[in-house]
Amino acid sequence: MYAVYLGRALQTVNPPAASVGNSQTAPTIITGQTAETSIATDDLILLSDTSASGALKKMTRANFVSGVGGANTPAFFAFANANQVIATATYTKVEIDTEVVDSDSKFDTSNYRFTPGTAGYYVIGGHLRFDSNSTSNDTRIRLDKNGSVYYQIVKRMENVFSMSINQIMYLDADDYTELLCYHSRGSNMSINGNSTFDSVCATFYGYKLIGV
């Protein structure tokens, strides 16, 4: 006698859409499925490629975040360490000589100027506190670019007062900006400084805008 082995009946079955749930999969299908973990640089991210009818493709986390976001640098914030006497009717550069932040070492505490080294749009601003007598006078705070006036604010104030300025400025890598002031009191007037930064100090700051 002889026997013929016909084999086992097999078939391929595709489960209906949305029919596979947690109970049909192994708990290890996704590592750390219930835990939040940080993403490693070489971890892979799946993306749907709309140019290829939604086909999936993968890329590393490092490639995914490349070019996304950015930092507001170069950036600086500095203040005047001591009082500065300002002569009447004369535009005078404010001696901002003490750094709090200088991300790329682009603020010059000797010439009191910021040269970014990177072209772009920057927010540039400053704050001054004056000591004045009761005689009204024309007082100004000014931002200069490459030695020429860029923007200024003019006020007529009395007694002790302060002024602030803030503006968006485009700077090439080698452009520089400075903070100046002016008054018409008729005699000298002082700008407040302090060896420990606080609200009475003259300050100067700036940072690069992202995506502009």
C-alpha positions as CSV (number, residue, x, y, z in Angstrom):
1,M,0.0,0.0,0.0
2,Y,1.0,3.6,-0.3
3,A,-0.2,6.8,1.2
4,V,-0.4,10.3,-0.4
5,Y,0.0,13.3,1.9
6,L,-2.2,16.0,0.6
7,G,-0.8,18.6,3.0
8,R,-2.5,20.9,5.4
9,A,-5.1,23.4,4.1
10,L,-3.7,26.9,4.4
11,Q,-5.0,30.4,3.5
12,T,-4.2,34.0,3.9
13,V,-6.7,36.1,5.8
14,N,-6.6,39.9,6.1
15,P,-8.3,41.0,9.3
16,P,-11.1,43.6,8.9
17,A,-10.1,47.2,9.2
18,A,-9.9,48.4,12.8
19,S,-10.4,44.9,14.1
20,V,-7.0,44.5,15.8
21,G,-6.8,45.9,19.3
22,N,-4.6,45.7,22.4
23,S,-5.8,42.2,23.3
24,Q,-4.5,40.9,19.9
25,T,-1.0,42.3,20.1
26,A,1.9,41.5,22.3
27,P,2.5,44.1,25.1
28,T,6.1,44.5,23.8
29,I,5.1,45.6,20.3
30,I,5.9,49.2,21.4
31,T,8.7,49.6,23.8
32,G,7.6,51.6,26.9
33,Q,4.1,51.9,25.5
34,T,2.7,53.4,28.7
35,A,5.8,55.5,29.7
36,E,6.9,58.9,28.6
37,T,10.6,58.9,27.7
38,S,13.0,61.4,26.0
39,I,13.8,60.9,22.4
40,A,17.3,59.9,21.5
41,T,19.1,61.6,18.6
42,D,19.1,58.4,16.5
43,D,15.5,57.3,17.3
44,L,13.4,56.9,14.2
45,I,10.1,58.8,13.4
46,L,7.5,57.5,10.9
47,L,6.1,60.0,8.5
48,S,3.3,59.7,5.9
49,D,4.7,60.8,2.5
50,T,1.8,62.6,0.7
51,S,3.8,62.7,-2.5
52,A,3.8,58.9,-2.6
53,S,0.1,58.2,-1.8
54,G,0.7,58.2,2.0
55,A,3.5,55.7,1.9
56,L,5.4,55.6,5.2
57,K,9.0,56.7,5.4
58,K,11.3,57.1,8.4
59,M,13.8,59.6,9.5
60,T,16.0,60.1,12.6
61,R,15.0,62.6,15.3
62,A,18.2,64.6,14.5
63,N,17.1,65.0,10.9
64,F,13.5,65.8,11.9
65,V,14.4,68.7,14.2
66,S,17.2,70.1,11.9
67,G,16.2,73.6,10.9
68,V,13.1,73.6,13.2
69,G,12.9,76.4,15.8
70,G,16.2,78.2,16.7
71,A,17.7,80.4,19.4
72,N,17.3,84.1,19.9
73,T,21.1,84.5,19.7
74,P,23.3,86.5,19.5
75,A,21.8,88.1,22.6
76,F,23.1,90.5,25.2
77,F,22.0,92.4,28.3
78,A,24.3,94.9,30.1
79,F,24.1,97.8,32.5
80,A,26.1,100.8,33.7
81,N,28.2,100.1,36.7
82,A,28.3,103.7,37.9
83,N,26.7,107.1,37.4
84,Q,27.6,109.0,34.3
85,V,27.6,112.8,34.0
86,I,25.9,114.1,30.8
87,A,26.7,117.6,29.5
88,T,23.9,119.8,28.4
89,A,22.8,120.0,24.8
90,T,25.2,117.2,23.7
91,Y,24.4,113.7,22.4
92,T,26.4,111.4,24.6
93,K,27.0,107.6,24.3
94,V,25.8,105.8,27.5
95,E,28.7,103.9,29.1
96,I,27.1,100.5,29.5
97,D,30.1,98.6,30.8
98,T,28.9,95.5,32.8
99,E,27.5,92.4,31.1
100,V,24.8,90.2,32.6
101,V,24.3,88.1,29.4
102,D,26.4,88.0,26.2
103,S,25.7,84.7,24.4
104,D,28.3,85.1,21.6
105,S,30.7,87.7,23.2
106,K,29.4,90.4,20.8
107,F,28.9,93.2,23.2
108,D,31.9,95.5,23.6
109,T,32.1,96.9,27.2
110,S,35.0,99.3,26.2
111,N,33.2,101.0,23.3
112,Y,29.7,100.2,24.7
113,R,28.4,98.8,21.4
114,F,26.8,95.6,20.0
115,T,28.2,94.1,16.8
116,P,26.2,90.9,16.1
117,G,28.5,88.9,13.8
118,T,25.3,87.4,12.3
119,A,23.1,89.2,9.9
120,G,19.4,89.4,10.8
121,Y,16.6,91.4,12.5
122,Y,17.2,92.2,16.1
123,V,15.1,93.6,19.0
124,I,17.3,96.4,20.5
125,G,16.3,98.4,23.6
126,G,17.5,100.4,26.6
127,H,16.4,102.1,29.7
128,L,17.8,105.2,31.4
129,R,17.1,106.9,34.8
130,F,18.0,110.6,35.1
131,D,18.4,112.9,38.0
132,S,17.0,116.3,37.1
133,N,15.9,119.5,38.8
134,S,12.4,121.0,38.6
135,T,13.3,123.0,35.4
136,S,11.6,121.4,32.4
137,N,14.0,120.3,29.7
138,D,14.1,118.4,26.4
139,T,15.4,114.9,27.1
140,R,16.0,112.2,24.5
141,I,17.1,108.6,24.4
142,R,18.4,107.3,21.1
143,L,19.5,104.2,19.3
144,D,22.3,104.6,16.7
145,K,23.3,102.3,13.9
146,N,26.9,102.6,12.6
147,G,27.2,106.0,14.2
148,S,24.0,107.5,12.8
149,V,20.6,108.0,14.5
150,Y,18.2,105.1,13.9
151,Y,15.4,105.9,16.3
152,Q,14.9,108.2,19.2
153,I,12.3,109.2,21.8
154,V,11.9,112.9,23.0
155,K,10.2,114.0,26.2
156,R,9.9,117.1,28.4
157,M,10.1,115.9,32.0
158,E,10.8,117.3,35.5
159,N,12.5,116.0,38.7
160,V,13.7,112.4,38.7
161,F,12.5,110.4,35.8
162,S,13.3,107.5,33.4
163,M,13.0,106.8,29.7
164,S,12.9,103.6,27.7
165,I,13.4,102.8,24.0
166,N,12.7,99.6,22.0
167,Q,12.9,99.0,18.3
168,I,13.4,96.3,15.7
169,M,16.6,96.8,13.7
170,Y,18.2,95.0,10.8
171,L,21.9,94.5,11.3
172,D,24.5,93.0,9.0
173,A,27.3,90.9,10.6
174,D,29.6,94.0,11.0
175,D,27.0,96.6,11.8
176,Y,27.0,98.0,15.3
177,T,24.4,99.7,17.5
178,E,24.8,102.1,20.5
179,L,22.7,103.8,23.1
180,L,22.8,107.6,23.4
181,C,21.1,110.3,25.4
182,Y,20.6,114.1,25.3
183,H,19.2,116.8,27.5
184,S,18.8,120.6,27.5
185,R,18.8,121.3,31.2
186,G,21.5,124.0,30.9
187,S,23.9,122.3,33.3
188,N,25.2,118.8,33.8
189,M,22.8,115.9,34.6
190,S,23.5,112.4,35.7
191,I,22.4,109.0,34.5
192,N,22.1,106.5,37.3
193,G,24.3,103.4,37.4
194,N,24.8,100.8,40.1
195,S,27.5,98.1,40.8
196,T,24.6,95.7,41.5
197,F,22.0,95.6,38.8
198,D,18.6,96.9,39.9
199,S,15.8,99.2,38.7
200,V,17.8,102.4,38.9
201,C,20.5,101.3,36.4
202,A,21.0,102.3,32.9
203,T,20.5,99.2,30.8
204,F,21.1,98.1,27.1
205,Y,19.9,94.8,25.5
206,G,19.3,93.0,22.3
207,Y,18.5,89.6,20.7
208,K,18.0,88.1,17.3
209,L,14.5,87.4,16.0
210,I,13.9,83.8,14.8
211,G,12.5,83.1,11.3
212,V,12.7,86.7,10.0
